[in-house]
Amino acid sequence: MRYRTTIESQVFEFDDLKQVMAFASPARTGDYLAEIGAATAQQRMAARHVLADTPLKQFLTEALVPYEDDNITRLIIDGHDAQAFAPVSHLNVGDFRNWLLSEKADAAALAALAPGLTPEMVAAASKLMRNQDLIAVARKCSVVTRFRDTIGLPGHLSVRLQPNHPTDDLRGVAASTLDGLLMGAGDAVIGINPASDSMPVLANLLHMLDEVIQRFQIPTQSCLLTHVTNTLKLAESGAPIDLVFQSIGGTEKTNRSFGVTPELLDEAYAAALSLQRGTVGENLMYFETGQGSALSANANFGVDQQTCEARAYALARRYKPLLVNTVVGFIGPEYLYDGKQIIRAGLEDHFCGKLLGLPLGCDVCYTNHAEADQDDMDTLLVLLGTAGINFIMGVPGADDVMLNYQSTSFHDALFLRETMGLKRAPEFEAWLQRMQITDAAGRLQPPSFNRLLAGMRDLKALSS
């Protein structure tokens, strides 16, 4: 179906809804690399005019990636909740954008609507929004998840403690873990990106983290960010698996490039559930995504990278995950060139994920060859904090020495919490006080006197 509009006597035509979506996107290098970005600002605005007049229902009948060729499209269409969609089913994209910004769209209404929205619908709405609109709507969304603590409550901010080490050295990982815990980080997860795929190395890391968590009764969860097949093997061997991690994308072909299918994720989800390691809930999947992954796998089908990213969230919500993390600047300047593009993408991803009912966090980050710096990350950090982000990363010194990129530090989380009055997960906050790491107001105590530091000195894992 072709689309057409006239602006100041100039006629603009578009081949299909997929092209309208691509041309309506804010400028970013990934779409130009794919040769699908708008050629001019006028063409971009014309596409937005067309998109604003497009009925939301159109996305249920005109698939951007063919239904017969893609299992993510089938998951989106077959799993659509028509009853939940009914309150906005009569709206076009422009009216939907206005409704989202209205007082009618409160937290309860947005939560009820989430199963009725498709990724393409929320991506379309985001293309008509300024940054402040993305923040205003996302802030109204509340997505709460639980495993050993409660993440995503309004007025709270959690942190993934990321103690990566370039050789997976247990002492190095343990030292970074201690550093993070003493800085009040780790309530989202203690999550390691292992450098190795060796099963013995992975098992040693898991056992060390589990010993720390169990010995000190920390209300948090551990995770190795390794391929899901490795996690299944570790679970079969009796390793202490809390969360199942996997990187995912927005098309079947992208996920196959990751070595992943929904059937494989179903198997891992069922295996982790059977372990019954959660104490306050059963949300146990951890997914990471990022704009540009579909294009880098030559699997985008001509769909713009932001819409492909939103489609990944359809696969994620199938599993009611504890955490979903957009690693927004990690993929590099080939897809998000500079700080401005990274900031916009982070706000888009958070908006789309929250509208679809997901517990979105963000790795506020950039690679060293991007046109960005830590000031850009400070800006995105504060904007996402305002928007109600569920969690961010905590990396020693904000510099990941294994993955070789720049993220956010334990100190950044302290800044954001203090500046915006945000709390940690309540169970974790209570534990910090019991361990004399924080006082009753959540402020850090001098570390030389708390029980965690004394106990960690003689922990067997540190000398293994």
C-alpha positions as a printed Julia matrix, in Angstrom:
464×3 Matrix{Float64}:
   0.0     0.0    0.0
   1.41    3.37  -1.06
   1.14    6.5    1.09
   1.03   10.09  -0.09
   0.83   13.61   1.35
   1.14   17.15   0.07
   2.92   19.86   2.06
   3.07   23.4    0.67
   2.25   22.12  -2.84
   5.07   19.54  -2.72
   3.94   15.94  -3.09
   5.66   13.2   -1.03
   5.06    9.53  -1.76
   6.08    6.44   0.22
   6.14    2.85  -0.96
   4.62    1.3    2.15
   4.18    1.67   5.9
   7.68    0.33   6.48
   9.15    3.23   4.5
   6.92    5.74   6.28
   8.24    4.47   9.62
  11.86    4.61   8.48
  11.61    8.11   7.02
   9.76    9.37  10.12
  12.6     8.33  12.45
  14.99   10.91  13.86
  18.25   10.89  11.93
  20.73    8.2   12.97
  23.69    6.61  11.3
  22.35    3.05  11.34
  19.38    3.92   9.15
  21.62    5.74   6.7
  23.99    2.78   6.68
  20.97    0.65   5.74
  20.01    3.24   3.08
  16.52    3.69   4.54
  16.82    7.09   6.27
  15.02   10.21   5.11
  17.02   12.16   2.52
  15.9    15.57   3.79
  14.26   17.15   6.8
  11.26   17.92   4.6
  10.88   14.26   3.69
  11.14   13.31   7.36
   8.36   15.74   8.32
   6.18   14.54   5.44
   6.55   10.97   6.68
   5.54   12.1   10.15
   2.44   13.78   8.74
   1.49   10.51   7.06
   2.28    8.49  10.16
   0.18   10.75  12.38
  -2.85   10.06  10.15
  -2.27    6.29  10.02
  -4.81    4.25  12.04
  -3.31    2.12  14.78
  -5.26   -0.81  13.33
  -3.15   -0.58  10.19
  -0.25   -2.19  12.04
  -2.37   -5.31  12.58
  -2.95   -5.78   8.85
   0.22   -4.41   7.21
   3.18   -6.27   8.72
   6.54   -4.54   8.37
   8.24   -7.95   8.37
   6.13  -10.6    6.56
   4.06  -12.84   8.83
   4.93  -16.0    6.92
   8.68  -15.3    7.06
   9.22  -14.26  10.67
   8.33  -15.86  13.99
   8.53  -12.52  15.83
   5.83  -11.1   13.57
   3.74  -14.19  14.21
   4.28  -13.83  17.95
   3.18  -10.19  17.78
   0.06  -10.79  15.7
  -1.03  -14.1   17.22
  -0.5   -12.84  20.77
  -2.3    -9.52  20.29
  -4.94   -8.84  22.95
  -7.86   -7.26  21.1
  -9.81   -6.6   24.29
  -6.93   -4.68  25.87
  -6.49   -2.75  22.61
 -10.16   -1.73  22.42
  -9.91    1.61  24.31
  -7.53    3.05  21.67
  -8.46    0.93  18.65
 -10.28    3.8   16.98
  -7.31    6.18  17.15
  -4.71    7.07  14.57
  -1.06    7.39  15.61
  -1.26   11.14  16.14
  -4.35   10.87  18.33
  -2.74    8.01  20.24
   0.27   10.2   20.93
  -2.02   12.92  22.29
  -3.95   10.39  24.39
  -0.73    9.09  25.94
   0.14   12.61  27.04
  -3.32   13.24  28.49
  -4.49   12.71  32.07
  -6.61    9.78  30.88
  -3.45    7.75  30.35
  -2.57    7.13  33.98
  -0.56    4.22  35.37
  -3.55    1.9   35.64
  -4.78    2.66  32.12
  -1.32    2.16  30.62
  -0.8    -1.15  32.43
  -4.16   -2.43  31.19
  -3.39   -1.28  27.65
   0.08   -2.86  27.36
  -1.03   -6.33  26.11
  -3.05   -4.63  23.37
  -0.15   -2.65  21.93
   2.24   -3.93  19.31
   5.88   -2.83  19.09
   5.17   -1.08  15.82
   2.4     0.99  17.39
   4.56    2.27  20.23
   7.53    2.85  17.91
   5.27    4.88  15.63
   4.06    7.03  18.52
   7.64    7.65  19.66
   8.55    9.05  16.24
   6.02   11.86  16.76
   7.35   12.77  20.2
   9.92   15.16  21.54
  12.3    13.96  24.25
  10.17   15.52  26.98
   7.12   13.63  25.66
   8.98   10.32  25.85
   9.94   11.12  29.45
   6.47   12.28  30.48
   4.72    9.13  29.23
   7.34    6.63  30.43
   7.27    8.19  33.89
   3.59    7.25  34.19
   4.32    3.57  33.54
   5.0     1.29  36.5
   6.43   -2.17  35.82
   7.35   -4.05  39.01
   9.19   -7.39  39.04
  10.42   -9.72  41.79
  12.87  -12.56  42.38
  14.69  -12.05  45.69
  13.81   -8.39  45.92
  11.31   -5.97  44.4
  12.46   -3.91  41.41
  10.69   -1.05  39.65
   8.57    0.47  42.39
   7.77    4.16  41.79
  10.42    6.36  43.36
  13.03    3.6   43.3
  16.16    2.97  41.24
  18.07   -0.31  41.15
  21.61   -1.03  39.98
  23.15   -4.0   38.25
  26.52   -4.56  39.91
  28.81   -5.42  36.96
  32.11   -6.84  38.3
  33.63   -7.94  34.98
  37.26   -9.06  34.79
  39.35   -9.61  31.62
  40.52  -13.08  32.77
  37.51  -14.01  34.96
  39.83  -13.97  37.97
  37.81  -14.79  41.09
  39.77  -12.37  43.27
  39.22   -9.54  40.78
  35.51  -10.27  40.44
  35.09  -10.55  44.21
  36.95   -7.28  44.81
  34.68   -5.42  42.37
  31.64   -7.08  43.94
  32.7    -5.94  47.39
  33.33   -2.43  46.05
  29.84   -2.28  44.61
  28.09   -3.67  47.67
  29.89   -1.18  49.93
  28.62    1.57  47.6
  25.05    0.31  47.95
  24.84   -1.21  44.44
  23.6    -4.63  43.37
  19.88   -4.7   44.04
  18.98   -5.38  40.4
  21.49   -8.2   39.97
  25.15   -9.04  40.39
  25.78   -9.8   36.75
  29.08  -10.84  35.15
  29.95  -10.76  31.45
  32.4   -13.68  31.44
  35.45  -13.51  29.19
  35.44  -17.31  28.79
  32.99  -19.96  27.62
  34.77  -22.63  29.67
  32.22  -24.55  31.72
  34.53  -24.94  34.75
  35.32  -21.21  34.72
  31.63  -20.29  34.45
  30.72  -22.72  37.23
  33.41  -21.29  39.52
  32.07  -17.76  38.97
  28.51  -18.84  39.75
  29.5   -20.73  42.88
  31.54  -17.77  44.13
  28.66  -15.32  43.65
  26.21  -17.74  45.22
  28.49  -18.18  48.24
  28.6   -14.42  48.73
  24.81  -14.06  48.39
  23.99  -17.01  50.64
  26.63  -16.36  53.3
  25.57  -12.76  53.8
  21.89  -13.39  53.0
  21.84  -10.66  50.38
  18.36  -10.15  48.9
  19.58  -10.05  45.3
  20.27  -12.42  42.43
  23.3   -13.44  40.38
  23.6   -13.92  36.64
  26.25  -14.91  34.12
  25.69  -13.12  30.83
  26.62  -16.16  28.79
  24.72  -17.88  25.99
  21.5   -19.54  27.08
  22.8   -22.96  26.02
  25.67  -22.57  28.48
  23.2   -21.68  31.21
  21.19  -24.81  30.47
  24.34  -26.95  30.73
  25.28  -25.27  33.99
  21.81  -25.88  35.42
  22.0   -29.56  34.43
  25.34  -29.85  36.24
  23.85  -28.47  39.45
  25.34  -24.96  39.3
  23.38  -22.32  41.26
  21.4   -20.58  38.49
  19.3   -17.59  39.54
  18.58  -15.67  36.32
  18.74  -16.83  32.69
  20.38  -14.31  30.37
  20.2   -13.9   26.62
  20.73  -11.17  24.03
  17.73  -10.97  21.69
  16.68   -9.06  18.58
  13.54   -8.01  16.76
  13.46  -10.49  13.88
  13.73  -14.26  13.6
  16.87  -13.93  11.49
  18.54  -11.68  14.09
  17.83  -14.18  16.85
  19.15  -17.05  14.74
  22.39  -15.08  14.37
  22.51  -15.14  18.19
  21.83  -18.88  18.16
  18.41  -18.39  19.77
  14.83  -19.44  19.05
  11.67  -18.99  21.12
  11.63  -22.75  21.65
  15.12  -22.65  23.18
  14.12  -19.76  25.44
  10.99  -21.69  26.43
  13.21  -24.6   27.51
  15.52  -22.37  29.53
  12.62  -20.54  31.15
  10.99  -23.8   32.24
  14.32  -25.15  33.55
  14.98  -22.03  35.65
  11.43  -22.03  37.03
  11.86  -25.62  38.15
  14.83  -24.61  40.35
  12.55  -22.44  42.51
  15.37  -20.18  43.7
  13.32  -16.99  43.96
  12.03  -15.93  47.38
   9.58  -13.09  46.66
   8.74  -13.76  43.01
   9.34  -15.81  39.85
  10.54  -13.2   37.34
  13.84  -14.82  36.34
  14.79  -13.91  32.78
  17.29  -11.17  31.91
  17.38   -9.89  28.32
  19.68   -7.38  26.65
  18.92   -5.57  23.42
  20.33   -2.71  21.37
  19.46   -0.59  18.36
  21.4    -1.77  15.32
  21.68   -5.47  16.15
  19.28   -6.49  13.36
  21.18   -4.49  10.76
  24.54   -5.82  11.94
  23.15   -9.33  11.36
  21.81   -8.32   7.92
  18.4    -9.19   9.3
  16.45   -5.93   9.43
  14.25   -6.49   6.32
  14.45   -2.77   5.53
  12.86   -1.85   8.88
  14.38    1.08  10.77
  16.58    0.18  13.71
  14.39    1.72  16.4
  11.35   -0.29  15.29
  13.47   -3.45  15.12
  14.53   -2.73  18.7
  10.92   -2.38  19.85
  10.06   -5.69  18.18
  12.65   -7.41  20.39
  10.52   -6.38  23.36
   7.66   -8.53  22.03
   9.84  -11.6   22.45
  11.02  -10.45  25.89
   7.55   -9.94  27.34
   6.65  -13.54  26.5
   8.76  -14.55  29.52
   7.77  -11.94  32.13
  11.43  -11.04  32.73
  12.96   -9.58  35.86
  15.16   -7.24  33.81
  15.37   -5.96  30.23
  18.38   -3.82  29.44
  18.89   -1.67  26.38
  22.66   -1.45  25.92
  22.09    1.75  24.06
  25.52    3.04  23.04
  27.47   -0.21  23.11
  27.03   -1.2   19.48
  29.01    1.82  18.26
  28.87    4.95  16.11
  28.02    2.96  12.98
  24.49    2.86  14.41
  24.33    5.73  16.92
  26.95    8.26  15.93
  27.14   10.72  18.81
  25.81   11.73  22.19
  22.67   13.27  20.73
  21.7    10.08  18.92
  22.52    7.91  21.94
  20.42   10.1   24.24
  17.44   10.02  21.91
  17.7     6.25  21.42
  17.87    5.62  25.17
  14.7     7.61  25.76
  12.92    5.87  22.85
  13.84    2.4   24.08
  12.71    3.13  27.63
   9.42    4.62  26.4
   8.65    1.71  24.08
   9.61   -0.97  26.57
   7.59    0.51  29.4
   4.5     0.94  27.19
   4.76   -2.73  26.26
   4.81   -3.66  29.95
   8.5    -4.44  30.36
  10.9    -3.63  33.24
  13.27   -1.5   31.19
  16.72   -0.56  32.37
  19.5     1.06  30.42
  23.24    0.68  30.13
  23.98    4.39  29.76
  27.13    3.89  27.74
  29.31    4.62  24.73
  32.28    3.1   22.97
  35.57    4.95  22.81
  35.29    5.63  19.07
  31.86    7.31  19.32
  31.44   11.08  19.28
  30.28   11.07  22.89
  31.69   11.58  26.36
  30.74   11.24  30.01
  28.89   14.56  29.96
  26.5    13.05  27.41
  26.05   10.06  29.69
  25.33   12.36  32.64
  22.59   13.97  30.57
  21.0    10.66  29.59
  21.34    9.36  33.16
  19.38   12.3   34.59
  16.76   12.15  31.83
  16.2     8.43  32.37
  16.07    8.95  36.13
  13.35   11.52  35.54
  11.55    9.08  33.23
  11.47    6.36  35.91
  14.1     3.92  34.64
  14.0     0.63  36.56
  17.76    0.11  36.77
  21.15    1.23  35.47
  24.65   -0.29  35.45
  27.21   -0.01  38.22
  30.74   -0.47  36.85
  33.88    0.27  38.9
  35.01    3.72  37.78
  32.45    3.57  34.93
  35.17    1.9   32.82
  34.56   -1.75  31.95
  38.03   -3.29  31.71
  36.76   -6.48  30.07
  34.31   -5.15  27.49
  36.36   -1.96  26.92
  33.57    0.61  26.94
  32.35    3.44  29.16
  29.25    3.06  31.32
  28.02    4.4   34.68
  29.7     3.96  38.04
  28.55    3.18  41.56
  29.03    6.88  42.29
  26.71    7.82  39.4
  23.92    5.8   41.0
  24.55    7.53  44.34
  24.35   10.9   42.59
  21.09   10.06  40.88
  19.48    8.69  44.0
  20.51   11.66  46.11
  19.57   14.25  43.49
  16.16   12.76  42.7
  15.29   11.21  46.05
  15.25    7.66  44.67
  15.41    4.56  46.88
  16.89    1.11  46.41
  14.78   -2.05  46.3
  13.19   -2.16  49.77
  14.52   -5.61  50.74
  18.04   -4.61  49.66
  17.8    -1.27  51.46
  16.89   -3.06  54.67
  19.83   -5.44  54.24
  22.27   -2.55  53.74
  21.1    -1.08  57.03
  21.45   -4.41  58.85
  24.99   -4.74  57.52
  25.78   -1.17  58.65
  26.58   -0.14  55.07
  23.92    2.58  55.13
  22.08    4.45  57.84
  18.32    4.68  58.26
  18.18    7.41  55.61
  20.03    5.29  53.04
  23.3     7.22  53.32
  26.57    5.29  53.13
  28.4     4.56  56.37
  32.22    4.44  56.72
  33.15    0.96  55.41
  35.78    0.13  57.99
  33.16   -0.74  60.6
  30.55   -2.73  58.73
  30.13   -6.49  58.99
  30.28   -7.18  55.24
  33.85   -5.93  54.92
  34.97   -8.01  57.89
  33.27  -11.13  56.58
  34.57  -10.8   53.04
  38.18  -10.75  54.24
  38.11  -14.43  55.07
  35.65  -15.65  52.43
  37.03  -18.79  50.79
  36.12  -17.56  47.31
  38.58  -14.67  47.58
  41.53  -17.06  47.92
  40.32  -19.77  45.52
